[in-house]
Amino acid sequence: MYRFKKITHLLTLLFIPFLLIYCSDDDPVSTNGDLDEASFTIAGDINAEVDGIARFGTSGAGDEETSWEITIADSGPQTFVLVISTIDLDGVEQPSTGFYSITNSPTAEGEFSAIFTDMEGDEPGGTEYSTIFGNEGGTLEITESTSSQVSGNFSFTAVTVDDQTNEAVGEIVVTNGEFVATPMDG
């Protein structure tokens, strides 16, 4: 459990540069028509129809790219961040089109994890819901995968855990997820 918690915190740190570049209040992000866009429905502890900006790319430490992710966030006053990612410590490549599992094991081949951070939550830095804890999960379908665009759809169930007991204390169900993402560095 501790290892997965470390991975969750690592993934959270990996998307901070995205937040600083693309989601600042004084420099609003404009989208490119249908590119950069994402939407999904969320139910459970949070109930909302959500729209955001979608980007994809790799990140890692040093010269080695160890994580490939789709990051979805809103701009203006930021209310949420969703990261769907996979990790390969030997180096990661952009996934091809197809169906993938969203699970509690983002280091397994062909599997992803999802972390939704509610920035308006009660916790400092927001309330984090993740598929890494417990047996929650879902699916990711990538319908297009090129160097300039990744698109597809997703759905998953995630939980938030008590930091002291590591027991689930809340749940969200994300459905009808769609995205058309452009590169983070583009």
Secondary structure as GFF3:
##gff-version 3
##sequence-region A 1 186
A	DSSP	alpha_helix	2	14	.	.	.	ID=ss1
A	DSSP	alpha_helix	16	22	.	.	.	ID=ss2
A	DSSP	beta_strand	37	44	.	.	.	ID=ss3
A	DSSP	beta_strand	48	61	.	.	.	ID=ss4
A	DSSP	beta_strand	64	73	.	.	.	ID=ss5
A	DSSP	beta_strand	80	87	.	.	.	ID=ss6
A	DSSP	beta_strand	98	102	.	.	.	ID=ss7
A	DSSP	beta_strand	111	118	.	.	.	ID=ss8
A	DSSP	beta_strand	127	130	.	.	.	ID=ss9
A	DSSP	beta_strand	138	145	.	.	.	ID=ss10
A	DSSP	beta_strand	150	161	.	.	.	ID=ss11
A	DSSP	beta_strand	168	183	.	.	.	ID=ss12
###
